[in-house]
Amino acid sequence: MTTIETDGRIDAVDDALADDAAARLLAAYEQGQSFLFSSPRGVLLTRGVAATMSKTQCARSDLPARMQEFLDGAVEFGRRNPMVVGAVPFGGTLPAHLVLPEEVVRAEPLNVLVPQQKPVSTPACSVRPVPAPEEYERGVARALRRMEHGDLTKAVLARSLELTSAESIDVREVLRNLAMADPASYTFAVDLPRRGEDGTRDSYGPQPPLERTFLGASPELLVSRRGNEVRSNPMAGSRPRSTDPDEDKRRAAELAASEKDHREHAVVVEAVAEALRPFCTELHVPQAPTVVSTNAMWHLATEITGELRDGSTTSLHLADALHPTPAVCGTPIDRAREVIAETEPFERGYYAGMVGWCDAAGDGEWVVAIRCAEVEDQEMRLFAGAGIVPGSDPADELAETSAKFRTALTAMGLNQAV
């Protein structure tokens, strides 16, 4: 492992973490200077920004090809196996934020001995739901009525919580708690320019300061590429966890037996498999999903694996072909986008987009940007969505989003009802 010079806090590893390189990388994250990506495959921490892909390079059109040109240029300047790290938004109103880091450090996966969270001294926060809960339920009802006409089969409708604190929010502490509570999830932190300053025109010229952080603990792997091995783990269908063990088991069993949730899940798996088949010589799609858990939710999940057809296909090519999946948008995609735009009174930004990395060899990992929040100074915006299909109940979908908010709220030490 490469040594990183820090202010000493890198050595502050508590008893719940094994004293290993991964824990030290998590402790070494510094807001405004780093990118962190922790997965079951390992922990990746980058420091500094050597160059940023420009606004024109980061438009969704031909993004993978433009990224490859960007990395080829870095190789010509003497960089050995350079990589890009960052986030791609849900829609087309923002450019992707992809950077060439100055330093890259890797470690084995986090070795969490006892999943837990450190108490956080959080100042009082005001919380504003957007939209209001009753308006969210009305939006779900409108989507269900549209489904009765047959031109829409699923729409993922999200809501947001806008938190304002009396003091600046400690991003590093929130990030640590996210990783500790769900060590099997994909914990990430992407430093961004302030809202409204997204994108740059000159990759190597002066850059706006990175004073906003997009962070989360996503349970869902969009796609990874490692040599010729391709893997995706789509999720759809869920239940909130319960603190009562018997009730928790009952909810897991209910999800496993739910015809509605299996139907919703099958649509997502079919879409992912269809998008990956042209890139693979072999593709293994299990016949039935498994029930998996995070700290807050039970999910139906299917692990899809394949063998890459063409070695020039990068992880970003694969991710771009998949994004957005019906798990965060709906079906048909165009109709679902219309309903989302008409119903959600906020811009999703990077929420429901994808976060990850891709190196010059084409390897990389990209996750669906859910269970996430955006932090800027004393403000934090949380996002959560639910898949609406025929048979959905507006009150149940509201409750599902409330349960999903718990991931970030708990990491902040908050227990407000939402």
C-alpha positions in Angstrom: 0.0 0.0 0.0 1.2 3.5 -0.8 1.7 5.7 2.2 -0.4 8.8 2.5 0.7 11.8 4.6 -2.2 13.1 6.7 -2.7 15.2 9.8 -2.5 12.1 12.0 -6.2 11.3 12.0 -5.5 8.3 9.7 -4.3 6.4 12.7 -7.5 6.9 14.7 -9.0 3.5 14.0 -11.5 2.4 16.7 -12.1 -1.1 18.1 -14.9 -1.9 15.7 -12.5 -1.9 12.7 -9.6 -4.2 12.2 -6.4 -2.2 12.2 -5.8 -2.6 8.4 -5.1 -0.6 5.3 -8.8 -0.3 4.3 -9.7 1.3 7.7 -6.8 3.7 7.3 -8.0 4.7 3.8 -11.5 5.4 5.1 -10.0 7.6 7.9 -7.7 9.4 5.3 -10.6 10.7 3.3 -10.6 14.5 3.2 -13.5 16.5 2.0 -12.7 18.6 -1.1 -9.6 16.7 -1.9 -10.6 13.0 -2.2 -12.7 10.4 -3.9 -13.6 7.3 -1.9 -15.2 4.1 -3.2 -15.5 1.1 -0.8 -16.8 -2.1 -2.2 -16.7 -5.9 -1.5 -13.8 -5.9 -4.0 -11.7 -3.4 -2.1 -11.3 0.2 -1.1 -10.2 2.9 -3.5 -9.1 6.4 -2.3 -7.8 9.1 -4.6 -6.2 12.4 -3.7 -6.0 15.6 -5.7 -7.1 16.4 -9.2 -4.7 16.3 -12.1 -7.3 17.1 -14.7 -11.1 17.2 -15.1 -13.1 16.1 -18.1 -14.6 19.2 -19.7 -18.4 19.9 -20.0 -18.3 19.0 -23.7 -16.4 15.8 -23.0 -18.9 14.9 -20.2 -22.1 15.2 -22.1 -23.9 11.8 -22.1 -23.6 11.5 -25.9 -20.5 9.3 -26.6 -19.3 9.7 -22.9 -17.4 6.3 -22.9 -15.5 7.2 -26.1 -14.6 10.7 -24.8 -13.4 9.2 -21.6 -11.2 6.8 -23.5 -9.7 9.7 -25.5 -9.1 11.6 -22.2 -7.3 8.6 -20.7 -5.3 8.0 -23.9 -4.1 11.6 -23.6 -3.0 11.0 -20.0 -1.0 8.0 -21.1 0.7 10.1 -23.7 1.7 12.5 -20.9 3.4 9.6 -19.1 0.7 8.5 -16.7 0.8 4.7 -16.0 -2.7 3.1 -16.2 -4.6 6.3 -15.4 -8.2 6.2 -14.3 -11.2 8.5 -14.1 -13.3 8.6 -11.0 -16.6 10.4 -10.3 -20.3 10.6 -10.9 -22.7 10.6 -13.8 -26.1 12.2 -13.3 -29.6 10.7 -13.7 -30.6 13.0 -16.6 -29.1 15.2 -19.2 -29.3 18.6 -17.5 -25.9 18.2 -15.8 -22.6 17.0 -17.2 -20.9 14.1 -15.7 -18.2 14.9 -13.1 -15.2 12.7 -14.0 -11.6 13.5 -12.9 -8.1 12.2 -13.4 -6.7 12.0 -9.8 -3.2 12.8 -8.9 -2.8 9.9 -6.5 -4.5 6.5 -6.2 -4.3 4.2 -3.3 -6.0 0.8 -3.0 -6.6 -1.7 -0.1 -8.4 -4.9 0.5 -12.1 -4.7 1.6 -13.0 -3.2 4.9 -12.7 -5.7 7.7 -15.6 -4.7 10.0 -15.6 -6.8 13.1 -18.8 -5.5 14.5 -21.1 -3.5 12.2 -22.0 -0.3 14.2 -22.1 3.4 14.0 -20.2 6.0 16.1 -22.5 8.4 18.0 -22.6 11.7 16.3 -22.9 15.1 18.0 -25.3 16.6 15.5 -26.6 20.1 16.0 -30.3 20.7 15.7 -31.5 20.5 12.1 -34.5 21.8 10.4 -36.0 19.2 8.0 -38.2 20.1 5.0 -39.7 17.2 3.0 -39.9 17.9 -0.8 -42.6 17.2 -1.7 -44.8 17.0 1.4 -45.7 13.4 2.3 -49.4 13.8 1.3 -48.3 15.3 -2.1 -46.0 12.4 -2.7 -48.9 10.0 -2.1 -51.0 12.0 -4.6 -48.2 11.7 -7.2 -48.1 8.0 -6.7 -51.9 7.8 -7.2 -51.6 9.9 -10.5 -49.0 7.5 -11.8 -51.2 4.5 -11.0 -54.1 6.1 -12.9 -51.8 6.5 -15.9 -50.8 2.9 -15.7 -54.5 2.0 -16.1 -54.3 3.4 -19.7 -51.5 1.0 -20.6 -48.7 3.3 -21.7 -46.7 3.0 -18.4 -45.8 -0.2 -16.5 -43.5 1.2 -13.8 -42.3 4.6 -12.6 -39.8 5.2 -9.8 -40.9 8.3 -7.9 -38.5 9.9 -5.4 -38.7 12.5 -2.7 -36.1 14.6 -1.0 -35.4 15.8 2.5 -33.7 19.2 2.9 -31.8 19.4 6.1 -30.3 22.7 7.4 -27.9 22.5 10.4 -26.7 25.3 12.7 -23.1 24.2 11.9 -21.2 22.7 9.0 -21.9 19.0 8.5 -18.9 16.6 9.2 -18.8 14.7 6.0 -16.0 12.4 7.1 -18.0 11.3 10.2 -21.1 10.6 8.1 -19.1 8.7 5.5 -17.5 6.6 8.2 -20.9 5.7 9.7 -22.3 4.8 6.4 -19.4 2.4 5.8 -19.6 0.9 9.3 -23.3 0.3 9.3 -23.4 -1.5 5.9 -19.9 -2.8 5.2 -21.2 -5.0 2.4 -22.7 -2.0 0.5 -20.8 0.3 -1.9 -19.9 3.4 0.2 -18.8 6.4 -1.8 -17.9 10.0 -1.6 -17.5 12.3 -4.7 -16.3 15.8 -4.2 -18.1 18.3 -6.6 -18.2 22.0 -7.3 -20.8 24.0 -5.6 -24.3 23.7 -7.0 -24.6 25.8 -10.2 -20.9 25.6 -10.9 -21.0 22.0 -12.4 -18.7 21.4 -15.3 -15.5 23.1 -16.6 -14.6 24.3 -20.1 -10.8 23.7 -19.7 -9.7 20.3 -18.4 -6.2 21.4 -17.4 -7.0 25.1 -16.5 -8.2 26.6 -13.2 -11.0 24.6 -11.7 -13.7 25.6 -9.3 -13.1 24.5 -5.7 -14.8 21.2 -4.8 -16.9 22.3 -1.8 -19.9 20.0 -2.2 -19.9 16.2 -1.5 -22.2 13.6 -2.9 -22.0 10.5 -0.7 -23.9 7.4 0.1 -24.0 3.6 0.7 -25.6 2.0 -2.3 -26.6 -1.7 -2.1 -26.8 -2.0 -5.9 -23.9 -2.8 -8.2 -24.8 -1.4 -11.7 -21.8 -3.2 -13.4 -18.2 -4.1 -12.9 -15.6 -5.3 -15.3 -12.5 -7.1 -14.3 -10.5 -8.4 -17.3 -13.2 -10.3 -19.3 -15.4 -10.9 -16.3 -18.7 -8.8 -16.2 -21.0 -8.6 -13.2 -24.2 -6.8 -12.4 -26.5 -7.1 -9.3 -29.8 -5.5 -10.1 -32.3 -4.9 -7.2 -36.0 -4.2 -7.2 -38.6 -5.1 -4.7 -38.0 -4.3 -1.0 -39.3 -4.2 2.6 -38.2 -2.1 5.5 -36.2 -3.9 8.2 -37.6 -4.3 11.7 -35.8 -4.1 15.1 -37.9 -7.0 16.2 -36.2 -10.3 15.1 -39.5 -12.2 14.5 -41.1 -9.3 12.6 -37.9 -8.8 10.6 -38.0 -12.5 9.5 -41.7 -12.2 8.6 -41.0 -9.2 6.4 -38.2 -11.0 4.6 -40.5 -14.0 4.0 -43.3 -11.8 2.8 -40.9 -10.2 0.3 -39.7 -13.6 -0.9 -43.3 -14.7 -1.6 -44.6 -11.4 -3.0 -45.9 -11.8 -6.6 -46.0 -8.0 -7.1 -42.3 -7.6 -6.0 -41.1 -10.6 -8.1 -42.9 -9.1 -11.1 -41.3 -5.7 -10.6 -37.9 -7.4 -10.1 -38.2 -9.5 -13.3 -38.7 -6.4 -15.4 -35.4 -4.9 -14.1 -33.4 -8.2 -14.5 -34.7 -8.6 -18.1 -33.7 -5.0 -19.0 -30.2 -5.5 -17.5 -29.7 -8.8 -19.3 -30.9 -7.4 -22.6 -28.5 -4.5 -22.3 -25.5 -6.7 -21.5 -26.1 -9.5 -24.0 -24.6 -7.6 -27.0 -21.3 -7.1 -25.1 -21.0 -10.7 -23.8 -20.2 -14.1 -25.3 -21.8 -15.8 -22.3 -24.3 -14.4 -19.8 -25.6 -16.2 -16.8 -29.0 -15.0 -15.4 -30.3 -16.9 -12.4 -34.0 -18.0 -12.7 -35.0 -16.5 -9.4 -33.7 -13.7 -7.1 -32.4 -14.0 -3.6 -33.4 -11.9 -0.6 -30.5 -9.8 0.7 -30.4 -7.2 3.4 -28.9 -3.9 4.3 -29.0 -2.2 7.7 -32.4 -0.6 6.8 -34.0 -2.7 4.0 -34.6 -6.2 2.6 -34.2 -6.4 -1.2 -34.7 -8.9 -4.0 -31.4 -9.2 -5.9 -30.1 -11.2 -8.9 -26.4 -11.5 -9.6 -25.8 -11.6 -13.3 -22.4 -12.6 -14.6 -20.9 -12.7 -18.1 -17.9 -13.1 -20.3 -16.9 -10.0 -22.2 -16.9 -10.3 -26.0 -14.5 -7.5 -26.9 -11.6 -6.4 -24.7 -12.0 -2.8 -25.9 -15.3 -2.5 -24.1 -14.7 -0.6 -20.9 -16.7 -0.7 -17.7 -18.1 2.8 -18.6 -19.3 1.4 -21.9 -21.2 -1.2 -20.0 -22.5 1.2 -17.4 -23.6 3.7 -20.0 -25.6 1.0 -21.9 -27.4 0.1 -18.6 -28.1 3.6 -17.2 -30.8 4.3 -16.2 -32.2 0.9 -15.3 -35.9 0.4 -14.6 -34.9 0.1 -10.9 -34.4 3.9 -10.7 -36.5 5.1 -13.7 -39.3 2.8 -14.8 -40.7 1.3 -18.0 -40.9 2.2 -20.8 -38.0 4.5 -20.0 -39.2 7.5 -22.0 -42.7 7.4 -20.5 -41.2 7.0 -17.0 -38.9 10.0 -17.4 -42.0 12.1 -18.4 -43.8 11.0 -15.3 -40.8 11.7 -13.1 -40.3 15.2 -14.6 -44.0 15.9 -14.1 -44.3 14.6 -10.5 -41.0 15.3 -8.7 -40.7 19.0 -7.7 -36.8 18.9 -7.6 -33.9 18.1 -9.9 -32.4 14.7 -9.2 -28.9 15.7 -10.2 -26.6 12.8 -9.4 -29.2 10.9 -7.4 -30.2 7.8 -9.3 -27.2 8.3 -11.6 -24.0 6.3 -11.2 -20.8 6.6 -9.2 -17.6 4.7 -9.8 -14.3 4.5 -11.6 -12.7 3.2 -14.9 -9.0 2.7 -15.6 -7.2 2.8 -18.9 -7.4 -1.0 -19.2 -11.2 -0.8 -19.1 -11.6 -2.3 -15.7 -13.9 -0.6 -13.2 -17.0 -0.6 -10.9 -20.1 1.5 -11.2 -22.9 1.6 -8.7 -26.4 2.9 -8.8 -26.4 6.2 -6.8 -29.1 5.5 -4.2 -29.2 5.7 -0.4 -27.3 8.9 -0.9 -27.1 12.6 0.1 -25.6 15.8 -1.1 -23.8 18.0 1.4 -22.8 21.6 1.0 -21.8 23.6 4.1 -24.7 23.4 6.6 -27.2 21.9 4.1 -27.8 18.3 3.2 -30.2 16.9 0.7 -31.3 13.3 1.0 -33.0 11.3 -1.7 -35.1 8.1 -1.7 -37.5 6.6 -4.2 -39.9 3.7 -4.6 -40.9 1.7 -7.7 -44.6 2.2 -8.6 -46.3 -0.7 -10.4 -49.9 -1.7 -10.8 -51.1 -2.8 -7.3 -48.9 -0.3 -5.5 -50.4 1.4 -2.5 -49.4 5.2 -2.1 -49.1 4.9 1.7 -46.9 1.8 1.4 -44.6 3.6 -1.1 -44.3 6.6 1.2 -43.3 4.3 4.0 -40.7 2.7 1.8 -39.1 6.0 1.1 -39.1 6.9 4.8 -37.3 3.6 5.6 -34.7 4.3 2.9 -34.0 7.7 4.3 -32.9 6.0 7.5 -29.6 5.0 6.0 -28.3 8.6 5.8 -30.3 10.0 8.8 -28.8 7.4 11.1 -25.3 8.1 9.8 -25.9 11.7 10.9 -27.2 10.7 14.3 -30.8 11.8 13.5 -34.0 10.0 14.3 -36.7 12.4 13.1 -39.8 10.8 11.7 -40.0 11.5 7.9 
